[in-house]
Amino acid sequence: MNANDLIYLDYAATTPVDPSVIGAMTRSLAEEAGCGNPSSLHPFGRRAAERIEAARSEVAALIGAAGEEIVFTSGATESDNLAVLGAARAQADRGRHLVSSRIEHKAGLDPCKRLEKEGFAVTLVGPERTGRIDPRAVAEALRPETVLVSVMWVNNETGVIQDVAAIGALCRERGILYHTDAAQAAGKFPIAVHDLPVDLLSFTAHKLYGPKGIGALYVRAGVRARLLPLLFGGGQERGLRPGTLPTHQVIGFGAACALARGALGSEGPRLTALRERLWEQLRAIGGVYLNGEGAERVPGILNVSFEGVEGESLVSALGELALSTGSACSSASGEPSYVLRALGRDTELAQSSLRFSFGRFTSTDDIDAAARAVRREVERLRALSPATERPTVSAGDEVVGEAGGPGREVWIRFRLQVRAGRVSSVTHRVYGCPHTLAVAAWLAERLPGSTHAALIPGTPAQWAETLGVPAEKLGRLLTLEDALRDCQRRWPGV
Ligand SMILES: *Cc1c(COP(=O)(O)O)cnc(C)c1O
């Protein structure tokens, strides 16, 4: 998808809504002005209910389930919450232990944390370096009092596919419920849930070209009794998720699932080819690491770390690409991805990762343009970094001041030429976030003409204010100040 020359490569965060899904939804809304509560018995209501049941069948068919096994929710977050909280609370008298993984989406992890506050014990299994969860590690974590295992099908950051058949089999042998978050799996490859030892499965419309705000929890026949609802009200969705069903949303979800099912055969190979094409071009840049290498992965996600490049600076320099560092959820917090850390990546490489995710509307041209842009910016940022310059010491009229260093958030080196007691010219090398880069460049512009005593123009707090740097980044500016102090210490004749 190309809008204003922006290339959308963030399909794992959300997919564009397919035009035919938009058509089905707007027709549904326009029809009788959305009249008809599907719970009502008059003809308006009955028509809405019929449409919903037809859509439910499409949603069920995508994963090989029966319509009665589908509970509509507001999305995968709610489905994960309903599965994890609902299954744990309903079975608390049987046992108070659950097993999940360190690489779950927050929508799966946070309900586990909540349950710990309610007196449950949770064991989080870590992945192998490839990003794969070893089913034997899950087996080791099981206890007699374990009532639920929740391990995702496809990881949203790396695209690594987990062995749900093996993990589910361990659970089934022991009578433990198995839930899997399939938000990144549904619609990506054929799923026949009845052939798998899976009891609960979460998925969501907006990851498969449907609207946001609607998802589903598959509840295998017979499992309903081992689940407590999160909401209470009118009894809809067999009491598991009461509330008036949003007819147009459900219809959009159904249309999206029908489309996805039709495209399963052709999309996989096409996206695999695009992924390999992108990886070949990125690998050629050098100093590039594939996250999830060696594990089976879905075709539409490629997660790559770039040595010697700060991730935030890379993403913000790639203005023509809409993509994420790590996952969309963790990029707001600026923390290095906990998923990549769990894979054994150090902070620096975890922070310098890009997640390329693409799909139905991505073309070969998009992929090639993205690879070209990434090469350009990786090379530019590396050339700007002190790491790629032969470090020299102050000598003669040249003053070299440095602070931070490899593996740190900031690494800065100023190189000043001093003539007659004043700075005559300045160059600098810097590694860091976009704010650090901007302030370093701004300082370098201001230094010519300065004397030893007046070398530091104001304070880091003032620089932050002038350039709009958020307060939490102030520490990075202190490192820039340290480098200028280092210049003062090395000033000729001082
Ligand atoms: C997107 C996503 C979710 C959250 O889904 P919503 O429908 O946005 O609530 C949960 N788990 C995974 C793996 C996801 O990718």
Ligand as a Chemical Component Dictionary entry (heavy atoms), coordinates in Angstrom:
data_LIG
# 
_chem_comp.id                   LIG 
_chem_comp.type                 NON-POLYMER 
_chem_comp.pdbx_formal_charge   0 
_chem_comp.three_letter_code    LIG 
# 
loop_
_chem_comp_atom.comp_id 
_chem_comp_atom.atom_id 
_chem_comp_atom.alt_atom_id 
_chem_comp_atom.type_symbol 
_chem_comp_atom.charge 
_chem_comp_atom.model_Cartn_x 
_chem_comp_atom.model_Cartn_y 
_chem_comp_atom.model_Cartn_z 
_chem_comp_atom.pdbx_ordinal 
LIG C1 C1 C 0 -2.163 -7.631  17.820 1  
LIG C2 C2 C 0 -1.975 -8.709  18.792 2  
LIG C3 C3 C 0 -2.744 -8.797  19.946 3  
LIG C4 C4 C 0 -3.766 -7.742  20.301 4  
LIG O1 O1 O 0 -4.860 -7.784  19.440 5  
LIG P1 P1 P 0 -5.967 -6.629  19.496 6  
LIG O2 O2 O 0 -7.042 -7.125  18.603 7  
LIG O3 O3 O 0 -5.302 -5.399  18.998 8  
LIG O4 O4 O 0 -6.419 -6.509  20.901 9  
LIG C5 C5 C 0 -2.543 -9.861  20.787 10 
LIG N1 N1 N 0 -1.623 -10.788 20.525 11 
LIG C6 C6 C 0 -0.851 -10.739 19.433 12 
LIG C7 C7 C 0 0.152  -11.807 19.183 13 
LIG C8 C8 C 0 -0.995 -9.692  18.541 14 
LIG O5 O5 O 0 -0.203 -9.637  17.461 15 
# 
loop_
_chem_comp_bond.comp_id 
_chem_comp_bond.atom_id_1 
_chem_comp_bond.atom_id_2 
_chem_comp_bond.value_order 
_chem_comp_bond.pdbx_ordinal 
LIG C1 C2 SING 1  
LIG C2 C3 SING 2  
LIG C2 C8 DOUB 3  
LIG C3 C4 SING 4  
LIG C3 C5 DOUB 5  
LIG C4 O1 SING 6  
LIG O1 P1 SING 7  
LIG P1 O2 DOUB 8  
LIG P1 O3 SING 9  
LIG P1 O4 SING 10 
LIG C5 N1 SING 11 
LIG N1 C6 DOUB 12 
LIG C6 C7 SING 13 
LIG C6 C8 SING 14 
LIG C8 O5 SING 15 
# 
